[in-house]
């Protein structure tokens, strides 16, 4: 899971160290445990952002000339 997040962040030019990414994951995990309703917002935002990244990646690949 961490590798997938790192890969997507590198695609858009963001690099995050593993300890920082681990702390972010722990914070989000604790927030979900403390506020269960927050899970739907976190998952929803993640899916929207992931969808935008996939779509922009697809459009960039489509613009490139075929070999």
C-alpha positions as YAML, in Angstrom:
chain: A
units: angstrom
residues:
- id: 1
  name: UNK
  ca: [0.00, 0.00, 0.00]
- id: 2
  name: UNK
  ca: [2.80, 2.42, 0.89]
- id: 3
  name: UNK
  ca: [4.53, 1.70, -2.40]
- id: 4
  name: UNK
  ca: [1.36, 2.52, -4.34]
- id: 5
  name: UNK
  ca: [1.00, 5.85, -2.54]
- id: 6
  name: UNK
  ca: [4.70, 6.67, -3.08]
- id: 7
  name: UNK
  ca: [4.39, 5.81, -6.78]
- id: 8
  name: UNK
  ca: [1.40, 8.10, -7.27]
- id: 9
  name: UNK
  ca: [3.04, 10.94, -5.34]
- id: 10
  name: UNK
  ca: [6.20, 10.63, -7.44]
- id: 11
  name: UNK
  ca: [4.07, 10.85, -10.61]
- id: 12
  name: UNK
  ca: [2.93, 14.33, -9.64]
- id: 13
  name: UNK
  ca: [6.37, 15.36, -8.39]
- id: 14
  name: UNK
  ca: [5.93, 14.96, -4.64]
- id: 15
  name: UNK
  ca: [8.44, 12.95, -2.63]
- id: 16
  name: UNK
  ca: [7.68, 11.94, 0.94]
- id: 17
  name: UNK
  ca: [9.98, 9.99, 3.22]
- id: 18
  name: UNK
  ca: [8.70, 6.70, 4.64]
- id: 19
  name: UNK
  ca: [8.66, 7.94, 8.26]
- id: 20
  name: UNK
  ca: [6.53, 10.95, 7.27]
- id: 21
  name: UNK
  ca: [4.19, 8.73, 5.27]
- id: 22
  name: UNK
  ca: [3.96, 6.31, 8.22]
- id: 23
  name: UNK
  ca: [3.06, 9.14, 10.61]
- id: 24
  name: UNK
  ca: [0.40, 10.42, 8.21]
- id: 25
  name: UNK
  ca: [-1.08, 6.90, 7.98]
- id: 26
  name: UNK
  ca: [-1.10, 6.55, 11.78]
- id: 27
  name: UNK
  ca: [-2.81, 9.93, 12.19]
- id: 28
  name: UNK
  ca: [-5.50, 9.06, 9.65]
- id: 29
  name: UNK
  ca: [-5.96, 5.64, 11.28]
- id: 30
  name: UNK
  ca: [-6.45, 7.21, 14.69]
- id: 31
  name: UNK
  ca: [-8.88, 9.76, 13.28]
- id: 32
  name: UNK
  ca: [-10.95, 6.97, 11.74]
- id: 33
  name: UNK
  ca: [-11.01, 5.08, 15.05]
- id: 34
  name: UNK
  ca: [-11.97, 8.18, 17.03]
- id: 35
  name: UNK
  ca: [-14.43, 9.54, 14.45]
- id: 36
  name: UNK
  ca: [-15.88, 6.58, 12.47]
- id: 37
  name: UNK
  ca: [-17.99, 8.91, 10.30]
- id: 38
  name: UNK
  ca: [-14.77, 10.49, 9.08]
- id: 39
  name: UNK
  ca: [-13.96, 7.26, 7.21]
- id: 40
  name: UNK
  ca: [-16.45, 8.00, 4.46]
- id: 41
  name: UNK
  ca: [-14.90, 11.43, 3.89]
- id: 42
  name: UNK
  ca: [-11.34, 10.07, 3.84]
- id: 43
  name: UNK
  ca: [-12.23, 7.26, 1.44]
- id: 44
  name: UNK
  ca: [-14.30, 9.59, -0.73]
- id: 45
  name: UNK
  ca: [-11.52, 12.18, -1.00]
- id: 46
  name: UNK
  ca: [-8.95, 9.46, -1.68]
- id: 47
  name: UNK
  ca: [-11.05, 8.01, -4.50]
- id: 48
  name: UNK
  ca: [-11.69, 11.43, -6.05]
- id: 49
  name: UNK
  ca: [-7.98, 12.33, -5.95]
- id: 50
  name: UNK
  ca: [-6.99, 8.90, -7.26]
- id: 51
  name: UNK
  ca: [-9.51, 9.19, -10.08]
- id: 52
  name: UNK
  ca: [-8.17, 12.61, -11.08]
- id: 53
  name: UNK
  ca: [-4.59, 11.30, -11.07]
- id: 54
  name: UNK
  ca: [-5.50, 8.27, -13.18]
- id: 55
  name: UNK
  ca: [-7.44, 10.41, -15.65]
- id: 56
  name: UNK
  ca: [-4.62, 12.96, -16.04]
- id: 57
  name: UNK
  ca: [-2.10, 10.14, -16.47]
- id: 58
  name: UNK
  ca: [-4.29, 8.59, -19.17]
- id: 59
  name: UNK
  ca: [-4.70, 11.91, -20.98]
- id: 60
  name: UNK
  ca: [-0.93, 12.55, -20.88]
- id: 61
  name: UNK
  ca: [-0.22, 9.10, -22.32]
- id: 62
  name: UNK
  ca: [-2.82, 9.68, -25.03]
- id: 63
  name: UNK
  ca: [-1.14, 12.95, -26.08]
- id: 64
  name: UNK
  ca: [2.21, 11.24, -26.66]
- id: 65
  name: UNK
  ca: [2.85, 10.03, -30.20]
- id: 66
  name: UNK
  ca: [2.79, 6.28, -30.77]
- id: 67
  name: UNK
  ca: [6.19, 4.65, -31.38]
...
